[in-house]
Amino acid sequence: MATNKNATIRYQALDRCFRNPGRKFYIEDLIDACNEALLDVDPKSSGIKRRQIYDDIKFMQDSKGFDAPIESFKAGRKAYYRYADINFSINSQPLNEQEAQQLKESLITLTRFKGMPQFEWIEELKARLEDSFKLSSQDNVISFEENPFLTGKEYIGDLYNAITNKQALSIVYRSFKSDEDEIVIFHSYYLKQYNNRWFVCGLNENANRIENRALDRIVLINESKSKYIQNDNIDFGEYFSDVVGVTVESGEEPQKVLLKIEPSLLPYIITKPLHESQVSLKGQARVIQLKVQLNYELESLILSFGEKVEVLEPTGLRNRIRTRVESLIEKYV
């Protein structure tokens, strides 16, 4: 369980103890209350120590925490803890500094969706949160890569709703390879962005296979009367794990790809791996290995580095890159 989640559970447990005027909670009682709350959520919890309770009390009393009026009262050689004001609760307090900062950061992330259909509420929510919690507006200090002129974004909302509401769709689609529209009964499962383009992955009922469809090639979307076919088999985090991009060939095994990197480019490739499978070969400082399916996106990625990347293996991929380079050279002769 994440540390911050543990802390939240402990603060809530302590809050209940401090608000209870009918019982005296000594340090051992507070430890028991916190451990019981943690075990309810995570049976594998190893519990907490006395030092942690003292640290939690100190944080709750601090203005950066909850500014809680926690007081200790002597009872013989021991002391019990209680709120001086039993009407106080951390749940009725305004945001502390740390929570306010976390909310600001969340708002920045949310604004990535600004302008997309079905996400118009973000600007309204942002304004209400800033007003309610006194979050001062600040200059934009972070930028995300995006294309504001990308076509197809208007369908994100419809596709998102179709996935969450389990609604089959009739999609009118025109690929780059055809001048004619294609009507597909599509069961949407997953939205994915790659290279600033959006794709929807799902079941093409017509062909009875999983496919990706680029949103910028969608002409029209309508609800279908077909019964939605639930996805019970595919984990899309795993589905895309063996490819660069979005093109997945069903049944094709990933292959070992060896790339020789020029020294000037190597630090960039090491700090920003081409794929999650990337490893450096021992004894060959300039050679990296990927384990991926061979697809067009992989070829394009390799070619984007120009002469600074050489394919060593497999031979088929090396020959394909060479053919494309030769074709490129012909255009400049």
Buried (B, 14 or more C-beta within 10 A) or exposed (E): EEEEEBBEBBBBBBBEBBBBEEEBBBBEBBBBBBBEBBEEEEEEBEEBEEEBBEBBBEBBBEEEBBBBBBBEEEEEEEEBBBBEEEEBBBEEEEBBEEBBEEBBEEBBEBBEBEEBBEBEEBEEEBEEBBEEEEBEEEEEEEEEEEEEEBBBBBBBBBBBEBBEEBBBBBBBBBEEEEEEEBBBBBBBBBBBBBEEBBBBBBBBBEEEEBBBBBBBBBEEBEEBEBEBBEBEEBEBEEBBBBBBBBBBEEEEEBBEBBBBBBEEBBEEBEEEEBBEBBEBEEEEEBBBBBBBBBBEBBBEBBEEBEEBBBBBBBEEBBEBBEEBEEEEEEEEE
